Structure formats: C-alpha cells, structure tokens
Amino acid sequence: MVSLGLWGSLGATACVVAPAFAHHPSTIGHPPSVMPDRLFAATGPLRLSAYKRIPDRELDFDVWSGKPDEGMPNLSDPNLGQLYVRRGQQKMNNHDYYGAIAEFTRAIDANPNLIWAYRLRSHCLLNVGNYPEGIDDLSVLLTFNPEDTVAYTNRGIARLEMGDYRGAIEDLSALISFKPDDTAAYSNRSVAKMELGDLRGALEDITVTIDRMPTLAPAFNNRGQIKWRMRDLPGALADTDEAIRLSPGFVEAYANRGEIKAALGDFHGAIDDCTKALTLNSTYAHAYLYRGQAYLGLNNRTAARSDLNKAVALDKSLIEEASALMPEFKSGK
C-alpha cells in the first residue's frame, strides 16, 4: 500500500509516517499495499505530505479579519466574530473538533471576512472526515488569496482522499508552481497519477521526492509499488529492500516484498517476509493474503486456506482476492 499525509491547517510541511492502510493486490498489475502517514484510516496509496498545522502559540494570536493584506486586528476589540474564533481555537486545541466547527461557523455568520475562521474550520472538518465541506472552506480561502499554498496543499490531499484524482493533481500542480521546493506535493501528486494510470508521471514525481529525501522509507515503498504496476519486479524488489533497510519495522514493506518475491517464484522468501510482517502486526490482513498466495506456490493448500481464512476474517473486502487465488475457497471453512 501507499503512504499518506496528515491533515493540518496552517504551518510548515512535514513528512510523517503514521498508520498504514491496505491495498488489494494479488496478481501482477495490482500492486501490494501502500501505506499512509495521516491521522485517520482509509484505503488507497501512501501520501507523504503532512497537512499544514499552526503551532499552538500562533493560534492565540493569528485571528485575521478582512483581506490578508489588512494585517492583524486589535485583539482587545470585543468583536463578536473574533470572540467566536478564539473560543473555537480553545476547543480545537482540546481536540473538540465538532464544538470548534460550531464556534467557527458562528464567527463566519457574524463576519464573513474572518479568514482564519474559514482556515481553522477547514482544519477541523478535515480531521473529522468531512472532506466536502472542508474543501468548500479551502475554496473560499483561495478566493481571498489565489496563491494560498496551504489551501492548495490541504484541498489537494482532501481531493486525493475522496478519489478526485484529477482535482488533486490540479491543486498539487498549482502548489508546485507557487512552491517548487514542496517535496511532499510531488509525493502526493505521484499517488494521484498512479491511481489514474499515469505510471511514468507517478514514477517521475516520486523520484523527485527520493532525490530530495533519500532516507524516506515510505517513498521507496511507494516507488516500489509503481514499479510493480509497471511489471518491473526487480526494480520493485530493490526499492522495497531499501524501504526495509531504512525502516526495519516497516510492516507494509515486508508484506509488499513478500508478494513481490512470490511473483518472482521465491515462495520461501515470501513466506518469511509475510511472517515478519505478522510478527510486527498480527492483525495485518494483507500479510495473511500474500502468505497464503506463497503457500499456494508451494502447493501447500492447507496452509494457504488457513491464511486466506484469517485474511478474510480480518478484512471482509479481501474475499474476492482470496477466492481468485483458490476457486474453491469459502470463508470460514
């Protein structure tokens, strides 16, 4: 699977690796899993960028009204909208995102030109998984400032999460035009391109990420997945080897390498890698799926059936892949 980004709202870009989500490959042309580095779970490829965040110390002061070039207001002025923003900031700092959304909405009702109310509300909406309304707020920010790189970052990743890959590419390309040194934007755009089948473009973008950050294990994992889709199995194996070398506890990379090895006919090596992944995370369904595939390569159908049952018990969406591997396979039997 691929690696993903954290939602943020306003600060410097960071590359963070967090939990991972599963892919669904079992044959050549369907890559192994790719993992995300974000705050919530979902299915898809790994985004390496983090959502933009503001340090807490800034949250106490960055309450803007009017257009961005109008500067900061007098915080002692008991403006109703600003008071709602400050109250929302307190709730956001306590991770009460729904309460914060309500306060920022009151602020916007009181003063539709409170830029930071839209910015902070978008942050909260994205963190609770309300991508459509978060995107709406980010679009409002771009009407105030068409060169708002934070808004392009967050809207691009939100569109990526929603499966709007063309929209994500549009936003991330705009971001790169304004901020060509934003390495995470190339990584995220590579995921969108990969999902649209532009493998060569995806490979170019993820290679930019690796050239700039040569110790970032998820980037090598992702490039390995792109090469897997391009049927470059030796290249996919080499990149996944490097991901594991850089991050020896990288569960998804072990499982991915296991499937690559199985495709290359190294069934014992595949079983070892998937077993290592399961040692690190005993509930990682795809490792069972890939190990079951390797057992089938050794004609050990009993072990294969056991692993496929475990994979489907952990993730019901894998029933089709398991059944494709063993036509007689029935979950739970």
N, C-alpha and C positions, 0 to 999 in steps of 0.2 A: 504494500500500500504506500501512499504518498504522504509527505509531511505537511502540516497546516499551520496557520497563523493565529495569534491571539487577538481578540478584539480589544481595541483600546479606544481612546478618543482623542488624544492630543499630545504627543510627545515625540521622542526620538525613536527611530526604527530599531528594533532588536530582533535577533533571530533566536527563537526559543524552541526547544523541542519538548513537547509535553506528551500526553497520551496518544495512542495511535488508533486508527480505525482500520477496518478490514476492507480488502478488495474482494474480488471473486474470480481469480483465475484458476484454471486447472489444465489448460492446454496452451500451446504456443499461440501467441497473439492475444492472450488475455493475461496481462502481467500479474505477478504476485502482488501482495498487498503493499500499500504505500502509506506512510503514517503522518499524522498531523501534529502541529505544535500549537494548539489553541486551547480554549477553556472548556469547550463542550464537545460532545461526541457527534459524529456523523459519518457518512460513507463517502469515500472519494479519495482523491490524491492528497499528497502532503504539501501544505503551503508553508513556506519557511518564514514568511514575514510575520511580525507581531503587529497587532493593531496598535495604533498610536495611543499613548497614555500621557496624562499630565501628572507630574509629581504632586503629592498632596499639598505641599507648601504653595503651589501655584493655584490650587483650587480655592484657596482662601481669598485670592485677590483678582483672578482673571475673570471678572464679571464685566463684560463689554456691553455697551448699548450703542445703537446706531450702526453706521458702516465701519468696517475695520479700521479705516484711517482716521476715525474720530477720536481715537485714544480711549483712555480709561475714565470711567465716571468717578464722581466723588462718592466713596463708599459710605460716607456718613449721611448721604441723602436718602431719606426713608422712601425711596422709590418702591412701589409695590412689586413690580416685576422683579427687581433686583433682590428683594427680600425673599421672594419665592425661589429664585435661583440659589440663594445662599442656603435656604432650608433644604432644597433638593441636593445640594452638594453634601450636606451633612448626612443625608440618607444614603447617598451614593457611596460615601466613604465607609458607611456601615454595611454596604452590600445590600441595602434595601432598594433594589432597582425599581420595583413596581411603585413604591412610595415616592422615589425620586422622579419617576416619569410623571406622576400626578402633579408634583410641585413644578416641574419644568413646563408642563402644559399650562398650568395656571399663570406662570411667568409669561409665556408666549401670548396667552389670551390678554394679559394686561399690557404687554408691549411686544408687538410682532417683530420689532427690530433688535431684540435681545439675542445677539449672535450666539453667545455662549449657552443660552437656553437650548437652542437647536443642537449645538455641538454635544452638550452633555446628555441631552435626551437621546440623541442618536447612539451614544455610547451605551446607555442603559438598555435601549431597545435591542441592540445587537447582542448584548450579554444575556438577554432573556430569550434570544432566538427569534425575535420579531423582526426579521430581515426586511419585509416590505416597508414597514413604517420607518425603520431605521434608514433605509435607502431614501425615503421621501425627505427626511430631515437633512441628510447629506446633500441631496439635490438642492434644497433651499440654501445651504451654505455655499454651494457653488454659484448660485445666482448672486450672492453678496460678493463673492470673490472667486472668479473663474480660474484662479491659479492656486486654489487651496489644496496643497498636496496631501494634507491629512485626510481631507474629504475624499479625494480620489483614491487614496490607499484603502480606506475603510469601505467605500462603496464598491471598489473593485473586488475586495475579498468577500463582501456580502453577496455580490452577484455570483461569485465563484461558488459560495455555499449553496446558493439557490439553483445552481445549474445553468445560469445565464452566462455561458462561457464567452459568447461574443461581446456581451456588455462588459464582462470582466476584462477582456483584452482591450476594449476601447478605453476603459478607465485606467488600467495599468500602463497602457501606452502613453496616455496623456501625462500620467505621473512621471514616467521616464523622460518625456520631453521636457518637463519642468525641472526634474531632479534626476539626471542621468546616473548619479552615484548611488541611487537607491537599489542596493543589491537584492533586497527581498522582493522588489517589484518584478525583477527578472524571473526569480524563482516562482512566484505566484502566476506570472503570465505563462511560464512553461507548463504549469499544470493545466491551465485553460486550453492552451494549444494542444496538449496531449489528448485532452478529452474530446477535442474537435477533430482529432486525427492528423493534425499538423505535426507529425513526429520530428521532422527535420527542424522546424521552427522551435519546437519544445526543446530539442537537444541543444540548439544554439543558445537559448535563454538559460538553461540550467548550467551549461558550460561557463557562461559568464559568471554565474553565482560561484561555481567551483574555483574559477580562476581568481576571484576576489577573496574567497573564503575557503582556502584549500584544506581546512581542518573541520569542515562542517559535515558531519557524518550523514544527516538526512539528505543533503544534496547529492551525495554519491549514491545513496539508496534510490533516490528519485531518478537519477540518470540511468541507473541500472534498470529501472522499470521501463524507461523509454527505450533503451536498447533491447530489452526483452520484447517489447512490442515490434521493434524493427527486426526481430529474429536474429539479432547479433548476440547469441548466447555467450560466447567467450567474453565479449565486452561487458555484458550484463553481469557475468560472474566476477570479472575483475573489479567493477565498481562496487558490487555488493561486498566483496572481500575487503575493500578499502573502508567501506562504511563500518564493518565489524571491527577492523583494526583500530579505527578512530574511536569507536564506541562499543567496547566489548559486551555491554549489556543491552544491545540494540535488538530487542525481541523480534520485531518485524523483519529486520535484515536477516536474521538467522532463518526465519521461516521462508523468506523470499529466496535465499540462497539454496534452501532445501529444495524448493520447486525447480529452480534453475538446474541444480545438479540432477534431479530426477529426469528432466528433459534431456540432459546430456548423457543419460544412462548410468550415472553414478548413484545407484539406488542406496547403497550403504551410507555414502556420504550424505545423501539427502535425509535419511533416517536420523543420522547423528545430529544434523543441523536442526531438524524439527524437534527432536528430543531436547536439544539445548534450549530452544525457544520455549518449550513447555516447562522446562526446569525453571526458567525465569518467570514464566506466566502460565500457570496450569490451566487457565480458562481461555487461552487464545485459540479460538475455534479453527482458524485457518491453518495453524500448525498441525492440528489433527488431520485436516483435509489433505494437506500436502504429504504428510507422513503416510496416510492411507494410500495415496497415489503411488508413493515409493514402494510400499509393501506389495501393491499390485504388480509393480515392475519385477519384483522377486517372486511373483506368483504365490505370495502368502495371503490368500484371500481371507483367512480367518482374522489375521491381524488387521488387514485392510478394512474388513467390515466393522471391526471393533472401533477403529479410529474414525471411520466415517459416521458411525452412530454417535460418537462423542462430539464430533464436529457439528452435526445437525442438532443434537441436544442443546448445545451452547448457542447456536445461531441457526434458527429455522430457515433463514434465507438461503442456506447452503444446500438445501435438499436437491435442487436441480443439478448442481455440480456433482454431488455425491452419487446421484442416480445416473449421471452421464458416465461416471467412472465405473460403476457396477450396475448394469441394467437391471439386475435382479435385486438391487439394494432396496430395502424398505426400512425406513427409520424405526428404530426401537426393536428390530428383530435381529 
